[in-house]
Amino acid sequence: MEKMDICEKISYIKGLADGLNLDTTTNEGKIISALIDLLEDVTAEICEIEDVCEEMGEQIDAVDEDLSLVEDIVYDEDEDDCCDCCDDDELYEIECPACHDTVYLDEDMLDEGGIECPNCGTPLEFDFDCDCDDCDCEDCTEAEEEKSEEE
């Protein structure tokens, strides 16, 4: 037998009670009738809540899809405007010449021009120049302006 949902169950119980021809003039009949009416009301509320939840779920899915499209537009534009060399989240890997330990650098560390090896303390110096062509991102534009001012 298939599992009945709550709406089907209350209809089944009401049918059973109707089939019993309960005497609603007795106290027991009044209580059973009142309980069945209460169950019908509760069931109607639950069914309505389920319908609203289903509709809200569909609306949330639609908003999620729209947000995904907005994120694609916003984040893809940012990525297209800047070259890969200026990605702030990118880490660069170098090897310390003294201890041969691998050191990971981010864009801020590269801008400093050097650090000490965290393993052995050897000063590590580096010059990171963007090697991309036709890049108009802020970091590359500033670097290009500084070069022009020096010349």
N, C-alpha and C positions, 0 to 999 in steps of 0.2 A: 504494500500500500504506500502511495506517495505521501510525503510529509506535507501536512497542511500548514498554511500560514495562519497567522492569528485571526485574520478576517474570516477565513473559512472555518476555523475552530469555533468561533462564537456563533456563526450561523448554524453549525452542526448542533451545538449545545441548545440553542434556541429551538431548533427543530425537535430535538429530543424532549424538551420541556413542553412544547406544544403537543407532542404526541402523547404525553402523559395526562393531558387534560387536567392540569392542576386546578384545584379549587382556590381561586384567589381571594376567597372570603375567609379562609383559615389563616392563622398566623404563619404557619409553615409555607403555605402557598404564596402569601404576601412577601415573605422574605426571599423565597426562591425567585419570584417574579422581579422583585427589586434588584436582586443580585444580577440577574440576567440583563436587566435594563442598564445597570451600572457597567457590566462587562461590555455591552454594546457601545456605550458612550466612550469608555476607555479605548476600546478597539478602534472606534471611529477617529479618536484623537491620535492614536498611534499611527494609523494608516495615513492620516493627514500629515503628520510629522515625517513619516517615511517619504511621502511624495515631495514635500518641501526639501528634504535633505537630498533627494535624488536630483531635483531641479538645481539646488545650490551646487551640487557636485558638478553638474554639467556647466554651470556658469563659471565655476572655479577652473575647470579644464579649459574653457574658452579664454579666460583671463591669462592662464598660464601660457597658452599658445601665443597670445598677443604679446605677453611679456618676453617670451623667447624671441619673437621677431624683433622687438625693440632692442633687446640685448645684442642680437646679431648685428643690427644696424649700428648701435653705439660702439660696441667693442671692435667690430670689423673696421669701422672708420678710423678708430684710433690706431689700429695695427697698420692700416694702409698709409696713414700719414707719416709714419716713422719707419725708418729702416730697422732691420733686425739688430744692428749693432747698438742701438740705443734703448733696448728693452731693459727696464729697471729690474725686472725679475730674473734676468739672465745671470748666471754665474759663470765665471771664467776660471779655468783650472790652470795653475802653473806648478812647476816643480822647483823646489828650493835647490839651488846648485850646491849648497853645503851639506844638507842632511838628506836630500832627495825626498823630502816629505811633500805630499801634494797639498797645495794651498788653494782655497777657493776664494775668488774675489767677486764682488759685485760692482756695479757702476760707480757707487760712491767711493769705494776703495781705489778704483782706477783713477778717479778724478784727483785723489790726493797725491798721486805720482809715485808713491812708494809706501811700504809697510815693513815691519819686522816680521820675520818668519815666526809664527806662533810656537813652533817646535824648538828651534835652536837660537832664535834672536838675530839671525843674520839679516842685515838690511836688504830688502828687495826693492829695486827701483824698476819702474816700467813707464813707458810712454804709449798710451793707447790713442791712436788716431783712427777716426772713422774712415774706412776705405770704400764707402759707398758713393756712387755717382748720383747727382741730382737729388740729394736728400735735403728736405726742407724742415726737418724736425728741429726742435729748439736747441738741443745739444750741439748738433752739427752746425747750425746757423751761428751760434755763439762762438764755436771754435773757429769757424771761417772768419768771423769778424775780428777775433783776436789776432789771427794770422795777418789779416790785412792791416791792422793797426801797427803791428810790429814792423811791417815792411815799410 
